[in-house]
Amino acid sequence: MERKGEFTALDVPVLIRAAGENHMNCSLAFKTGSRTVRVCFEKGKIAFISSSNEDERFGEYLLYQGAVSLEQYLSTSRLIT
């Protein structure tokens, strides 16, 4: 079943938790002004995140947080450019 629409009354964490707990394959788009952040799920796991703001780079954030190594970051960056 495909569901589309605006869920302005729900908090972001509630939507993300629902996608995970229900093992959903879906894409959630969060819009604020001209900025759109899209979170894509496969079987309830986050598979991809994108932002319309070029200053928001999720890979760089993971590198900064120590969640990925520089080697992992660089090899992945080559795959998506």
N, C-alpha and C positions, 0 to 999 in steps of 0.2 A: 504494500500500500504506500503510495507516495503522498507525502504531506508537504504542503507549501503554505506559506503565510507569514504574517508578522506576529511575533510573540512578545509584545512590548511589556506585558504584565509579569513576565518571568525573568528571574535573575539569570545571568550568564552561568554561574556555577550549577544552577538547577538544570539548565539545558545540557551542559557538558556531562554532568553526572547521569542524566537520563540516557544520553547517547551511549555512554559506556556500559551502564547496567543492563541496557536492552540489546547490547551487541549490534548496534545499528551500523549500517553503511549509509552515510549521509554527509551532507555539507551544511554547516551552519555559518551564516554570514552575519556579522555584527557591524552595524553602521552607526557612525557618529559624525555628523556633518558630512564632509567630503571624504572621510576616511572609512574604509571597509576592511575588516579583518575576516578572513574565511578560514574555518577549521574543518578539515575533512577527516572523516572517520571510516575505518574499515573494520568490520566486526567489533565495533565498540572501542577500538584503539585509535588514537590520533595518528594519522598517516601523513598529514601535510598541513602546514599553516602558511597562509600568505597574507600580505597586507598591501593596500594601495599606497601606503606611505613608504617610500624607498628608504627612509631612515630607520624603519623597523625591520630589522633582519633577525629572524629567529635563530638561524645558525650561529650568528655572531653572539647572540645572547647565550646560547648553550655553551659556546666556547668560553665566554667570559665566566660563566657559572661553573666551569669545570666538568660539565656533563659530557662533553666530547673533547677529544684531543685535537691538536692542530692538524695532525695527519688526517683524521676522520673528517674534519671540517673542510680541508682542502680537496680531498678526494670526492666528497659529496658535492661540493661547489662545482667541480668540473662536470659532474653528471647533469646538472640542471642548467648550465649556461650554454 
